[in-house]
Each structure stands twice: as C-alpha cells, then as structure tokens.
Amino acid sequence: MALYTDQEALDYHEFPRKGKVEVIPAVSCKTQKDLSVAYSPGVAVPCMKIYEDEKNADIYTGRANLVAVVSNGTAVLGLGNIGAKASKPVMEGKGLLFKMFADVDVFDIELDEKDPKKICQIVKALEPTFGGINLEDIKAPECFYIEDRLKKEMNIPVFHDDQHGTAVISGAGLINACHLTGRKISSCKIVISGAGAAAIACANFYVSLGVKRRNIFMFDSKGLIHQGRTDLNKYKKRYAQKENLTMAQAMQGADVFLGLSKKGVINGEMLKSMNKQPLIFACANPDPEISYEEAKQAVPDCIIGTGRSDYPNQINNVSGFPFLFRGALDAGATEINEAMKTAAANALAMLAREKDIPQEVKDAYNGQEFSFGADYIIPKPLDPRILEWETVAVAKAAMESGVATRPIADFEAYKKELKERVHKSRQRAEAVYPLYK
C-alpha cells in the first residue's frame, strides 16, 4: 500500500511554504548595534582577520559547516535526464536530510551545463564559499571525470553520493552477509546488473574490501562487460571478463547479486542456481530487479535487500552521506578518501550487530522488533545511533589517513557534542514549523 498520494507529495512541496528549505539567521538582528556589527562597519573586523589568515573563515563564517549539493539534472533518481530545474526538488530534499540528520547546512546549486570541463570550472570557483561539495545526479561517465578532477584540484571534500553512498551502505550489508554465512569476502563471486555511476563505484568499493576483480561480472544494457567489446569506456574496462556470458550463466555459483538497473532482470530460477544463502541487493526503484516475495519463495534462506523502506535491509544513502560529511567537516578533512568510506561501512556493519535496539527505533517502524540476522544486516536509516557510530569512525579515519586539518582530541566528548548538536538543530527546525500554520 502506498504511503502517500501524488497530491500529498505535491502539497508537501507547496505548503505551508513553497519548497522544503529556507535560510534563517543564526544571530540577532533587532537593534542598531546588531545591524552595525552584522554588516557595516563591524563586519570589516572578521573580514580582515580572514584576509590575514584564510583559516579564520572557518571561525567567523559558516563555511566549515556548509556543503554545496551540485547537480545538472542528467541522471535524477529513476527519472533520468530531466534537466537542472526539474532536479531542484531532489536537491532541496538532500539539503533537508543533511540538516535533519547531521546539522550540515546546504545550498543546493542546479547548473544548466552539461560540459564536464565547464562544470569543473564552475564548482572549483565555489571553494571559498563551501566546506564540502556533494555532487548529485550527474550521469556517467561524466560524473567520474568531474569528481576525479575536482578531488585533485580542490582542497575540500568532493563526494558524488550516487556513486559512493550506495557503495558504503551496500558494503556494510556485504560485510555482515559474509559474517552471517561464513563466507570470505575475498572468495565472493558477484554479479552486477547495471554499469552506471553507482554500479561501478560499488564494484570499486567491494574490491577495496577484498573482492577479487576477476570475480565481478558486470552487465550493462548490451550484456556482459567483456574483453571482446569495443564500446567500453575506461571505467567499464576494469571489469571486462575474458569470455562473454549471459546473465543466467553468470549467476550460476554466484554468492552476491547487486541490481542497479530495472525491474525483472533476474528471476527465481537464476537465484536457485546461486550458491547457498546468496546475498541479493535488488535496488531498482520503485520496482526491484526481483521482488522480495519472489526471491524468498525461490530461495528461502537468501538474504535480500532493496531500495524500498517497506522491506528489510533497505539500501538508503541517508545512512551514509550526512555522517560522512559531518565527520569530514568536523575533522577539517581535505577529502573523503577510501579509508573514511571503509570506516563508515564497518561502523554500520558493527552497529547492526548490537543486541539492544533503542525503543525509539522500534517506534519509528511501527513497533517492529529487530535483531541481527538475514532480515537485519543494515541499521535502519532512522536509528539515531548512526550519528555517533559512523561520524566518529569517519573522523578517526580522516585523522589516521592524514587528511584531517583539525584533529579531534577527545572522542567521548565529541560523541556527546554530536548528539546535543543535532538535537538542538532539530528543536530549532521544529520551532519554525508552527509559524507557517
């Protein structure tokens, strides 16, 4: 049963105020003194402090907590190339989630530009304004070029969430599925349906976790990525198999199926040909590559996750990007690197194994009970413990990998500060809601 109607979705975006976010002051501006200090002439004092040392921008402005969510609308959700302006509701939504889950401020920036080189020039020029860049819904292969170039040329975190968010969350699921079934990640055979940004990033991340590249069988709309094809870009070529196979052939003896493509790509017979207790991540939305019911009917002991919230093991990027950026910003990280992503995945995996699930998590999911097992290998997105578990792990990894410019000295105090910060942020937001009624 649908949780909402189309009209309810439209009303949510139009009322009580058009759009989902607004900019509100963080300081008083009621008196002549306030006006003088906020703007002219008092503002000259912090300006000169920053001129003397640019690091002071992180003290006297909101830059260190401000992320740009940048898109050109060429690969929006499951909607495809709908353009920059039509992508804005998604980018505003991203800003809402950043704020509510991790108290990260966001300006969404929709660019009417498809040339990847020009996009890089535009985004690079924004570095004085932002503490981080979240690239969003930019199609492959351009997204790979854009992220790679900006990471090299900018001194702040640049992160394409369509790639790495899915990789981190599904990576946590892979870690726990292997733990449950006694598999070694290094021996897993993985079939991937889809060869876009998320699919290639997931494959790259699984390799960093220990999967052998030769054991990854990736399919695009033309079939298996294999060495006999002449239409492969350099990102796909990394996963070119020696021989061509059908999807059904590749699925035989596979341990993992990852779907980032479309409904109906696989069926129950294919699942039956996989190894025992296979892991199925069918992430196509709203209809997965195979339904939860069909998968369980074919192979009752399979472990399955989807992109949907109404089934177990949801692959939801909101469990990743707010906390990756929160930890990176707080540590003053110059990038979000592989060590930080791996730390995030491991933190989520370990959290799912915790025995005591807070009552507020159960309440958020209609009183459901959760315990580590086939139907619970990834923490629920609304689990408030993700904030401290994942954020702290990311900040520590930033320090240990040498990219932190503001190391955190006391992590126990930091955990308390995180919870208090987000709690107060939500209180401020909730105080605004009644003003529009």
C-alpha positions as CSV (number, residue, x, y, z in Angstrom):
1,M,0.0,0.0,0.0
2,A,1.4,3.4,-1.0
3,L,2.3,5.7,1.9
4,Y,1.2,8.8,0.0
5,T,-0.8,10.0,-3.0
6,D,0.6,12.2,-5.8
7,Q,-1.4,15.1,-4.5
8,E,0.0,14.7,-1.0
9,A,3.5,14.7,-2.5
10,L,2.7,18.0,-4.3
11,D,1.1,19.6,-1.3
12,Y,4.2,18.7,0.8
13,H,6.4,20.7,-1.6
14,E,4.0,23.6,-1.9
15,F,2.6,24.1,1.6
16,P,3.0,25.8,4.1
17,R,5.8,27.4,2.2
18,K,7.0,26.7,-1.3
19,G,9.9,24.3,-1.3
20,K,11.4,22.3,1.6
21,V,14.1,24.6,3.0
22,E,14.7,28.2,3.9
23,V,17.7,30.2,5.1
24,I,17.2,31.7,8.6
25,P,19.5,33.9,10.8
26,A,21.7,32.3,13.4
27,V,22.2,35.6,15.3
28,S,20.0,38.5,16.4
29,C,19.4,41.5,14.1
30,K,17.0,43.7,16.0
31,T,18.9,46.8,17.1
32,Q,21.2,49.4,15.6
33,K,24.2,47.7,17.2
34,D,23.2,44.4,15.7
35,L,22.9,45.9,12.3
36,S,26.3,47.7,12.7
37,V,28.1,44.5,13.8
38,A,26.4,42.2,11.3
39,Y,27.1,44.4,8.3
40,S,28.6,47.8,8.1
41,P,31.0,48.8,9.6
42,G,31.6,46.0,12.1
43,V,31.8,43.2,9.5
44,A,35.2,44.6,8.4
45,V,36.8,43.2,11.6
46,P,36.3,39.5,10.7
47,C,36.9,40.2,7.1
48,M,40.4,41.5,7.9
49,K,41.0,38.5,10.2
50,I,40.3,36.2,7.3
51,Y,42.4,38.3,5.0
52,E,45.3,37.8,7.4
53,D,44.8,34.1,7.7
54,E,42.2,32.3,5.5
55,K,41.7,29.6,8.0
56,N,39.8,32.1,10.1
57,A,36.9,31.8,7.6
58,D,36.1,28.6,9.4
59,I,35.8,30.6,12.7
60,Y,34.0,33.7,11.7
61,T,31.7,32.3,9.0
62,G,29.5,29.3,8.4
63,R,31.8,27.9,5.7
64,A,33.1,24.9,7.7
65,N,29.6,23.6,8.1
66,L,28.3,24.5,4.6
67,V,28.0,22.0,1.7
68,A,27.0,22.6,-1.9
69,V,24.7,20.0,-3.4
70,V,25.5,20.3,-7.1
71,S,23.6,18.7,-10.0
72,N,22.9,19.3,-13.6
73,G,19.9,17.0,-13.6
74,T,21.2,14.5,-16.1
75,A,20.6,11.4,-14.0
76,V,17.9,12.1,-11.5
77,L,16.7,9.3,-9.2
78,G,14.9,6.9,-11.6
79,L,13.8,9.8,-13.8
80,G,16.8,10.2,-16.0
81,N,17.8,13.4,-17.8
82,I,15.1,15.7,-16.7
83,G,17.2,18.9,-16.5
84,A,18.6,21.1,-13.9
85,K,15.5,22.9,-12.9
86,A,13.4,19.7,-12.6
87,S,16.1,18.3,-10.3
88,K,15.7,21.1,-7.7
89,P,13.2,19.3,-5.5
90,V,15.6,16.4,-5.1
91,M,18.5,18.7,-4.3
92,E,16.4,20.6,-1.8
93,G,15.4,17.3,-0.3
94,K,19.1,16.4,0.0
95,G,19.6,19.6,1.9
96,L,16.7,18.8,4.3
97,L,18.3,15.4,5.1
98,F,21.7,16.9,5.6
99,K,20.3,19.3,8.2
100,M,17.9,17.0,10.0
101,F,20.3,14.0,10.3
102,A,23.6,15.8,10.9
103,D,23.1,19.5,11.2
104,V,25.0,20.2,8.0
105,D,23.9,23.4,6.2
106,V,23.4,23.2,2.4
107,F,22.9,25.4,-0.6
108,D,21.6,23.5,-3.5
109,I,23.1,24.5,-6.8
110,E,21.5,23.4,-10.1
111,L,23.7,24.0,-13.1
112,D,22.3,24.4,-16.6
113,E,25.5,22.9,-18.0
114,K,26.4,19.5,-19.4
115,D,30.0,20.1,-20.4
116,P,32.1,18.3,-17.7
117,K,35.0,20.6,-18.0
118,K,32.8,23.7,-17.6
119,I,31.1,22.1,-14.6
120,C,34.6,21.6,-13.0
121,Q,35.5,25.2,-13.6
122,I,32.2,26.4,-12.0
123,V,32.4,24.2,-9.0
124,K,36.1,24.8,-8.4
125,A,35.4,28.5,-8.3
126,L,33.0,27.9,-5.4
127,E,35.7,26.7,-3.0
128,P,35.8,30.0,-0.9
129,T,32.1,29.6,-0.1
130,F,31.9,25.9,0.9
131,G,33.4,23.4,3.2
132,G,32.4,20.5,1.0
133,I,30.9,19.5,-2.3
134,N,28.2,16.9,-2.7
135,L,27.8,16.0,-6.4
136,E,24.4,14.6,-7.2
137,D,22.5,13.0,-10.1
138,I,25.1,13.6,-12.8
139,K,25.2,10.9,-15.4
140,A,28.1,8.5,-16.1
141,P,30.7,8.6,-17.4
142,E,30.9,12.4,-17.0
143,C,30.4,12.1,-13.2
144,F,33.7,10.1,-12.9
145,Y,35.7,12.7,-14.7
146,I,34.1,15.6,-12.7
147,E,34.7,14.0,-9.3
148,D,38.2,12.8,-10.1
149,R,39.3,16.2,-11.4
150,L,37.6,18.2,-8.6
151,K,39.2,16.0,-5.9
152,K,42.6,16.7,-7.4
153,E,42.1,20.4,-7.8
154,M,40.1,21.3,-4.6
155,N,41.2,21.2,-1.0
156,I,37.8,20.3,0.5
157,P,35.8,17.1,0.4
158,V,34.2,16.3,-3.0
159,F,31.8,13.4,-2.9
160,H,29.5,12.0,-5.6
161,D,26.8,10.4,-3.5
162,D,25.2,8.4,-6.3
163,Q,28.4,6.5,-6.5
164,H,29.8,6.2,-3.0
165,G,26.7,6.4,-0.9
166,T,25.3,3.2,-2.4
167,A,28.7,1.6,-2.2
168,V,29.1,2.3,1.5
169,I,25.7,1.2,2.6
170,S,25.7,-2.0,0.4
171,G,29.3,-2.6,1.5
172,A,28.1,-2.7,5.1
173,G,25.5,-5.3,4.1
174,L,28.1,-7.3,2.2
175,I,30.4,-7.4,5.3
176,N,27.5,-8.6,7.5
177,A,26.1,-11.1,5.0
178,C,29.6,-12.7,4.8
179,H,29.8,-12.7,8.6
180,L,26.4,-14.4,8.8
181,T,27.1,-17.1,6.2
182,G,30.7,-17.8,7.0
183,R,31.9,-16.5,3.6
184,K,35.2,-14.7,3.0
185,I,34.8,-11.5,1.0
186,S,37.8,-12.4,-1.0
187,S,36.2,-15.5,-2.3
188,C,32.8,-14.0,-3.3
189,K,31.6,-14.1,-6.9
190,I,29.4,-11.1,-7.6
191,V,27.1,-10.4,-10.5
192,I,26.1,-6.7,-11.0
193,S,23.2,-5.6,-13.2
194,G,23.9,-2.1,-14.2
195,A,27.1,-0.3,-15.1
196,G,26.4,3.3,-14.3
197,A,27.9,5.5,-11.6
198,A,26.6,3.5,-8.6
199,A,27.4,0.1,-10.1
200,I,31.0,1.0,-10.9
201,A,31.5,2.7,-7.5
202,C,30.1,-0.3,-5.7
203,A,32.4,-2.7,-7.7
204,N,35.4,-0.4,-6.9
205,F,34.5,-0.4,-3.2
206,Y,33.9,-4.1,-3.0
207,V,37.4,-4.6,-4.5
208,S,38.8,-2.3,-1.7
209,L,37.0,-4.5,0.8
210,G,38.8,-7.6,-0.6
211,V,36.7,-8.9,-3.5
212,K,38.8,-10.1,-6.5
213,R,38.2,-8.0,-9.6
214,R,38.1,-11.2,-11.7
215,N,35.1,-12.4,-9.6
216,I,32.9,-9.4,-10.6
217,F,30.6,-9.9,-13.6
218,M,29.1,-6.6,-14.6
219,F,26.2,-6.2,-17.1
220,D,25.1,-3.1,-18.9
221,S,22.2,-2.7,-21.3
222,K,24.2,-4.5,-24.0
223,G,25.1,-7.5,-21.9
224,L,28.2,-8.6,-20.0
225,I,31.2,-6.3,-19.9
226,H,33.8,-8.5,-21.6
227,Q,37.1,-8.1,-23.5
228,G,35.6,-8.7,-26.9
229,R,33.6,-5.5,-26.8
230,T,34.8,-2.3,-28.4
231,D,32.3,0.1,-26.9
232,L,33.6,0.2,-23.3
233,N,34.9,3.3,-21.6
234,K,37.9,3.1,-19.3
235,Y,35.7,2.7,-16.2
236,K,33.9,-0.4,-17.5
237,K,37.1,-1.9,-19.0
238,R,38.3,-2.5,-15.4
239,Y,35.7,-5.2,-15.1
240,A,35.9,-6.8,-18.6
241,Q,35.7,-10.6,-18.3
242,K,37.7,-12.8,-20.8
243,E,34.6,-14.5,-22.1
244,N,31.0,-13.5,-22.9
245,L,28.2,-14.9,-20.7
246,T,24.5,-14.5,-20.3
247,M,23.1,-13.2,-17.1
248,A,21.8,-16.7,-16.3
249,Q,25.2,-18.2,-16.9
250,A,27.0,-15.7,-14.8
251,M,24.5,-16.2,-11.9
252,Q,25.5,-19.9,-11.6
253,G,27.5,-20.3,-8.4
254,A,27.4,-16.6,-7.6
255,D,27.4,-15.5,-4.0
256,V,26.1,-12.0,-4.5
257,F,23.7,-10.2,-6.9
258,L,23.7,-6.4,-7.0
259,G,21.0,-4.8,-9.1
260,L,21.2,-1.1,-10.0
261,S,19.2,-1.4,-13.2
262,K,15.5,-2.2,-13.8
263,K,12.6,-4.5,-12.8
264,G,12.6,-8.1,-13.8
265,V,16.2,-8.5,-14.7
266,I,16.5,-11.8,-12.7
267,N,14.1,-14.5,-11.7
268,G,13.7,-17.2,-9.1
269,E,15.4,-19.9,-11.3
270,M,18.5,-17.8,-11.5
271,L,18.6,-17.4,-7.7
272,K,18.3,-21.2,-7.4
273,S,21.5,-21.6,-9.4
274,M,23.5,-19.4,-7.0
275,N,25.5,-20.6,-4.0
276,K,23.7,-21.4,-0.7
277,Q,22.4,-18.4,1.2
278,P,23.0,-15.9,-1.6
279,L,23.0,-12.2,-0.9
280,I,20.6,-10.2,-3.2
281,F,20.7,-6.5,-3.4
282,A,17.9,-5.5,-5.8
283,C,18.0,-1.7,-5.7
284,A,15.9,-0.6,-8.7
285,N,13.2,1.8,-7.6
286,P,10.3,1.6,-7.2
287,D,10.3,-2.0,-8.5
288,P,13.4,-4.0,-7.8
289,E,15.1,-6.4,-10.1
290,I,13.3,-9.2,-8.3
291,S,10.7,-8.8,-5.6
292,Y,11.3,-9.7,-2.0
293,E,8.5,-12.2,-2.2
294,E,9.7,-13.9,-5.4
295,A,13.2,-14.2,-4.1
296,K,12.2,-15.7,-0.7
297,Q,9.9,-18.1,-2.5
298,A,12.6,-19.3,-4.8
299,V,15.4,-19.4,-2.1
300,P,14.0,-19.1,1.4
301,D,17.4,-18.7,3.0
302,C,18.6,-15.9,0.8
303,I,19.5,-12.5,2.3
304,I,17.8,-9.8,0.3
305,G,17.8,-6.0,0.5
306,T,16.1,-3.4,-1.7
307,G,15.9,0.3,-2.1
308,R,12.5,0.3,-0.5
309,S,11.6,1.2,3.0
310,D,8.7,-1.4,3.3
311,Y,11.1,-4.4,3.1
312,P,14.1,-5.5,5.2
313,N,17.6,-4.3,4.6
314,Q,16.9,-1.0,2.8
315,I,19.9,0.4,0.9
316,N,19.3,4.0,1.8
317,N,22.0,6.6,1.2
318,V,20.7,8.7,4.0
319,S,22.6,6.3,6.3
320,G,25.8,7.5,4.7
321,F,26.2,11.0,3.3
322,P,25.1,13.2,6.2
323,F,27.5,11.4,8.6
324,L,30.4,11.1,6.2
325,F,30.3,14.9,5.7
326,R,29.7,15.5,9.4
327,G,32.9,13.6,10.3
328,A,34.8,15.1,7.4
329,L,33.8,18.7,8.2
330,D,34.5,18.4,11.9
331,A,38.0,16.9,11.3
332,G,38.7,19.6,8.7
333,A,39.3,16.8,6.2
334,T,40.7,17.9,2.8
335,E,38.9,14.9,1.1
336,I,36.7,11.9,1.8
337,N,39.0,9.1,1.0
338,E,38.8,5.3,0.8
339,A,39.8,4.9,4.4
340,M,36.9,7.1,5.5
341,K,34.4,5.2,3.4
342,T,35.6,1.9,4.6
343,A,35.3,3.1,8.2
344,A,31.8,4.2,7.6
345,A,30.8,0.8,6.1
346,N,32.4,-1.1,9.0
347,A,30.7,1.2,11.6
348,L,27.3,0.5,10.1
349,A,28.0,-3.2,9.9
350,M,29.1,-3.3,13.6
351,L,26.1,-1.3,14.7
352,A,23.7,-3.8,13.1
353,R,25.2,-6.5,15.3
354,E,24.4,-4.6,18.5
355,K,21.9,-6.5,20.6
356,D,19.9,-3.7,22.2
357,I,17.8,-1.7,19.7
358,P,16.6,1.6,21.2
359,Q,12.8,1.8,21.6
360,E,12.7,5.0,19.6
361,V,13.9,3.0,16.6
362,K,11.2,0.4,17.0
363,D,8.6,3.1,17.4
364,A,9.7,4.7,14.2
365,Y,9.0,1.5,12.4
366,N,5.5,0.8,13.9
367,G,6.8,-1.2,16.8
368,Q,8.8,-3.8,14.8
369,E,11.4,-5.8,16.6
370,F,14.9,-6.1,15.1
371,S,17.8,-8.4,15.7
372,F,20.9,-9.2,13.7
373,G,20.2,-11.7,11.1
374,A,19.1,-12.2,7.5
375,D,16.4,-9.6,7.7
376,Y,18.5,-7.1,9.6
377,I,22.1,-6.7,8.3
378,I,22.0,-2.9,7.9
379,P,20.9,-0.5,10.6
380,K,17.6,1.3,10.0
381,P,18.1,4.8,8.5
382,L,16.2,6.3,11.4
383,D,18.4,4.8,14.0
384,P,19.9,7.8,15.9
385,R,23.0,5.8,16.9
386,I,24.3,6.0,13.4
387,L,25.2,9.7,14.1
388,E,27.9,8.8,16.7
389,W,29.0,5.4,15.4
390,E,29.5,6.4,11.8
391,T,30.6,10.0,12.2
392,V,33.2,9.2,14.8
393,A,34.6,6.4,12.7
394,V,34.9,8.7,9.7
395,A,36.6,11.5,11.7
396,K,39.0,8.9,13.2
397,A,39.8,7.6,9.7
398,A,40.4,11.1,8.4
399,M,42.9,11.6,11.2
400,E,44.6,8.2,10.8
401,S,44.9,8.6,7.0
402,G,46.5,12.1,7.3
403,V,43.8,14.3,5.7
404,A,42.4,15.9,8.9
405,T,43.5,19.6,9.5
406,R,41.5,19.9,12.8
407,P,42.2,16.7,14.7
408,I,39.7,15.8,17.4
409,A,41.3,15.3,20.8
410,D,38.5,13.8,22.9
411,F,36.2,11.4,21.1
412,E,33.9,10.7,24.1
413,A,33.3,14.5,24.4
414,Y,32.8,14.6,20.6
415,K,30.1,11.9,20.8
416,K,28.2,13.9,23.4
417,E,28.6,17.1,21.4
418,L,27.2,15.4,18.2
419,K,24.1,14.2,19.9
420,E,23.5,17.6,21.6
421,R,24.2,19.5,18.4
422,V,21.7,17.5,16.2
423,H,19.1,17.5,19.0
424,K,19.3,21.4,19.2
425,S,19.2,21.7,15.4
426,R,16.0,19.6,15.2
427,Q,14.5,21.7,18.0
428,R,15.2,24.9,16.1
429,A,13.7,23.4,12.9
430,E,10.6,22.1,14.7
431,A,10.1,25.5,16.3
432,V,9.8,27.0,12.8
433,Y,7.0,24.7,11.6
434,P,4.2,26.2,13.6
435,L,5.0,29.7,12.2
436,Y,3.6,28.6,8.9
437,K,0.4,27.1,10.1
